[in-house]
Amino acid sequence: MPSSRQPPVSNRSGHRMPRPTPTAAPGWRGRPRRLLGGVLAAAVLAAAVAFGIQPTSAAGSTAELAGDRPAPDANPAGVRPARNDAAAAQGSAQRAGGPGQAGANPAGAAAAAVFDSLRVQGNRLVDTCGNPFLVRGAETFLGLGIDVNGSRLRVVQEMVSTGVNAVRLIPNVRQLSLSEIEQFLIAAEAAKVVVFLTPNGGRSWFGRSDVKTMLNRHKKWLIIDAYGEAPYDDRNRWQNDVVNAIREVRSFGYTVPLVVLSNQYGRDLPALLQRGAAIEAADPLHNTVLGWQAYWGTNGWYQGVYGMSLTEGVRRSAQQSFPIQIGIDHFADPGIPMDYQAAMTAAQQNRVGWLWWDWYNPFGRTDNLTQDGTAARLTDVGRQVINTHAAGIRATAVKACGS
């Protein structure tokens, strides 16, 4: 997901330095890197880029998590074996209590609703029937000039027609009406697609009574992005900001899963590994997904800083007691590609959920899956990610039951 600023890049002397916030539309993946959130609304689309949630006020976050998919061909060395999904589903269906749970599943009642929303169970996200749900999808801004032939709803309809089982929608809540945003949710639900929702305009939007009433109608398919990419590198500050964001959203009365992204523009995986359990425990419902933007380029900078390879990071993510979901894209930083195929393959082998940044941004096309917002005109990368890769969306996405 986008952030308010780009992560550090090198200057001519080889020192890493923060990239200034762009002043143009949701360009360059708007991302400087995807910190969803509020910065956007203030100055022209520029803010779009600033997907960045102002950690102290704007909401932005990632979400993005584990779900169900074919069992890995083999257990990579040092990786905890994947659990038995059937057993996990049965256990979750019979367990009472927990956020959103409606009651026990009678013996033999296949696909009966167990929860009234998705929920976190151990290091998995499970759907309303108690089945493990492995996220496979894409993200997009809505508003700010992003549409298909003048229709913003069409952007969502085209996305969900590709076989994704989840999308992250980032509507500009200062520009779009609540009724239009609800139409986006309805379109996703019609295709049995889970929505990660990030209001581009601030986390306080979730506290409005009319917003809460509307979102409650769609809670079976909803995950709330509570905190986006932190536009700084300070783990203590980050943990405090994230915990406060979780508590704020819970104070509004939401019981659906929340997502919070990591330190350092979401790239700091060790911060999640070291502090994720404490953050999960800070959620009174223990219903939070941790997000790692795995935008580690092939130049090896992040690998050197954090002491592990990209694929090892995916494996480590799968071994935690809490869920970690990853973000994938084409370019990790301007001009520095990410080995997204390796990330997709590792995610499939280790049963880690992911969202791709992004579906369509006419102001910054480097990571786009589509040329014009439609499923009929995918980019070369889009065809691979969606249609042809063995770990791509068509091959691995399994829809939530939605009962």
N, C-alpha and C positions, 0 to 999 in steps of 0.2 A: 504494500500500500504506500501511497505517497507520503512524503514528509515535508516539513516546512523548509528544509534546506538539504543540500547534498551533503553526503558524508565527506570526510576529509579527502583531499586530493593532494597530489604532490606539486610543489612549486619547482622552479628550475633548479634550486639547490638540493632537491630531493627530500625536503621536509614536508610532512603532512600538514595541511592547513585547511580550515573550514572553507567551503565554497559559499560565496555570498548567495543570498536568496534571489532567485530569478525575478525579474520584474515583468515577465511576459506571461501570457496565458498558461493553462495547465500544461505547460510545455515540458520538455524533457521529463517525461513520465511524471510530470508535475512533480516529480519526486524529489527532487533534491532530497531526498528520497522519501518517500511516502509517509510522511507523518500525517496522517489524515487530520483533518480537523478544522481548525478555525482560521488560520492565517489567510486562507483563501479569500474569504469574503471581502476583505478590505480593499484591495486595490485591483481592479480589473481582474481578469482571469488569473492574473499572476498568482493570486492567492491560491488558485487551484493547485498550483504546484505545491503550495504550502499546505499540503494535505495535512500538515502537521497539526496535530492536536496540541494546543498549548497545554503542556503537561498540567498546568495549574487550573486551566479552565476549559480549553477546547477539547472536544472528544475526538479521538481518532484512534484507531487501534487496529489491530489485526486480528485475525482470528484464525483462525484458520486452523482445523485440526484433524485429529485422527478419525478414521472412519473405517469402513469395511472394504476390503479388497481381496483379490486372490492371494492365497498364502504364498510367501516367498519361496523361490526355488530352493534356496538353501539359507542356513543361518550364517551370516558373515562371522568371521572369527571374532570372538569376544562379545558377541551380541546376544542378549537374552533371547531365547527361543520365543517365537510368536505364540501368544496364548491361543487356546482353542476357542474360536469365536462362538461355536454352537454352545459350548459350556458357559462361556461368558454371557451370552444372550439369555440362556436359561436362568443363570444365577441372577442377573439383573432383573429379569421379569418377575422373579419370585421374591426379591428383596423389598421389604416395605420401607417407607420413609425416604427422605431425600427431596431435593428441590423438584417441584413439578410432578412428583409421582402421584398417580391416580389410585393405585392399589395393586394388589398381587395379581399375577396372571394365572388363571385357572389352568390346571393340567390339561394339555392337549389343545389349548386355545391358541392356535397359530396366528401370528400377526395381530393379536389383540392389543389394544392400546394399554400401555403400562404407565406412561407418563403423559402429562399434558404439554410437555415441551421437551426439546432435547436436553441432555444433561451430561455432566462429566461423571465418569465412574472409573476410579483408579487413574490410569494414564490413557483412557479412551474417552471419546465422545460417543454417546449412544443415542439412537433415535427414540421416538415415542413408543416403539414396540420393544425397546430394550436391546436392539441389535447394534453392534459396533458400527459406527458411521465414519468412514474415511473420506475426508474432504478432497474433492478434485474439482477445481473451478478457476474462475478468473475474477478480476476486479475492474471497476470502472467508476469514473466520476459521472454525475448526471447534472445537467444544467451547464452554465458557463460556456454555452455554444457547442456542447457535445450532444449530437442528435443524429438521426438517420432521416434524411429528407424532411427535416423540420420536426420530427417526432422523437421525443425523449423516451416515450414508452417503447418505441420500436427498438431502441438500443437494448433494453432488457429482454424483449421478446426474441431478438436475434441471439443474444447470449445464451438464453436457456434452451434454445432449439438445438444446440450443438452436442448435447449429452452431458453437460456439466451437472454435478449434483449439488453444487453450491456456488454462490456468487457473493462478492462483496460490493455493495452499492454505497456510493458516497454522494448523496444528493446535496446540493447547495440549498440548505434549509432557509436561507435568507431570500432566495429567489423563487423556490418552488413551493406550491401550496401543499398542505397536508393531504388533501384529497388526491393530488397527483402522485405524491410519494406512496400513498396507499395503493394506487394502481400498479406501481412497480412491484409491490409485494404480492399483489393478486396475480400478476403475470407470472412471477416466479413460482408461486404455489401451484398454479395450474399445471406447471411442468414438473411438480414435485422437486423443486429446487430450494434448498435452504438458503436463507439470506443472512449474511453478516452485514449489519447496518452501522454506518459511520456518518453522523451528521456533519457535513461540511459547514461549520458555523458555530460549533461549540457543544460541549457535553451537556450543558444546562438545558438544551432542547429536550432531552429525555425527561426533564422534570415537569414539563407542561402537562396539565391535566388532559387536554385534548389529545396530545401525543400518546400519553399512557393509555388512554381509552382505545385509540386506534391500534396501537401496537399489541395490546392485549388480545385483539381479535385475530392476530396472526402469530401468536406465541409458539405454536407447534413448529413453525418453520423459521424461527427467529433466533439469532445470536447477536448480542450487542457488543460493539467495539467500544470498550471503556477507556482505553488509553493507547495512543499511537506511538510512532517512533520518537523516542526522546532525542531532541536536537542538541544533545550534549553528551559528554562522556564522564559520568559521575555516578557510580553504582549506588552510593548511599542516597543521594538525592533522588535517583531514579526509583529505588525501592519505595521511598517515602511517597513520591508522587503517584506511583502505581497503586499503592495501598489506599491512599486517599481517594483515588478515582474509583476504585472498586467500592469503597464504602459509600461514596456519593451516589453511585448508580443504584446500589442496593437500597439506600435510603429512600429512593423514589418508588420502591415497591416491586421492582423487577426480580423475577426468579429464574429467568432464562440464563443460559451460559453467557459469560462475559469473556472478552479477549483483551489481553494487554500485551503490547510489544516491548521489546527489550531496549536496553541502554544503547547509546551510540548509533542512533538512527536505526535501531532494530537489529544491528549486526552483531551485537555482543552476546554470543551464545554462552560463554562461561558465566555471565551474570545470571542467566536463567538456570544453569546447572547448579550454581552455588546458592541461589536465593529463591528459586522457584517454589520449593516446598513451603517456605515461610510465607510467600505471597499467596499461594493456594490456601494456606491455613488462615490467612487474614480475611478471606471471603467467608462470611458467616454461613453461606450455603455450600462452600467447598465446590464451587461450580464455575471455575475459571480456567481458561485455556491460555497458555503462554505462547507468544508468537516470536519466532526468530526469522528475521529477514535474511535468508541465506544468500544474500547478494555478495558473495565472495568471488572476486574476479580471478581470472586465470593468471594474473601477474603475481599472485601469491601473497599480497600484502596482508590481508586479513588472516590468512593461514599462518603467517609468521607471527603476527601479533597475538593470536589466540592459541597457537600451539597445536593445531590439528588441521587435517585436510577437510575439504568440503564434505566428502562422503563420510569421513569419520564423524563429523559434526552431526550428520543425519543419523548415524548409528547411535551416537551418544544421546541424541534427543529421544530416540525410541526406548532407551533403557531407564528413563526416569520414572518416578512414582506418580508423576503428574503429566498431563498432556502438553506436548510441545508441537505446534504446527509451524510450517515453514512457508516463506514467500520465495517464489522463483521468478526470474525474468531473463531477458536476453542479455542485457548489459548491466553489470554490477555498478559501474560508475561510467561517466562519459568516456567512450572510446575503449573501455575495458570490458570484454565479454565475460559472461558467466558460463560455466560448463553446465548449462541447464539440463542437458541430456543425462549427465552423470547424476545430477541431483534428483531428477525424476526417477531414474532407475534405482538409486539408493532409497528413495522414499517408498517405492513399491516393495523393495526387498524387506524393508524394516517397518512397513505399515505406518508411515507417517503422512499426515494430510498436508496438502499444499494448495495455495492459490497463486495464480499467475498475474503479475502486473505487466501490462494491463490489456483489457479487451480492445478498447478503441479510444484514442486521443488524437484528434486531428492536428493538435498543436505540438505534438511531440511523438513521432511515430516509431521511435527506435525499438520499442518493446511490444508494439501492437500485434494482436493476433489476427486482426482484420484490417483490410485496406479502407473500408468505408463504413464500418459498423455492422455490416451484414454477414451472415454465416456463409453466404454464397461466394464472397470474395475474400477469403482468408489470405493472409500473407504466407510466404514460404514457411516461416517459423510457425505460424498458426496452423497450417496443414499438418505439420509434424507434431506439434503439441496436442492437437485435438484428434487428428485422424490416423496418423500412421505410426507413431512411436509405440513400441511395445508397452511402455509405461505411461502412455498418454491417456487422455480423457476417455476416448471411445473404448479403449481396451480395459480400463480399470475403474471407471466411475460407477458406483452402485448407488441408486437413489435411496433416500430415507423412506421409511414405510409411510409416515404421515397419517397413520390411522387415528 
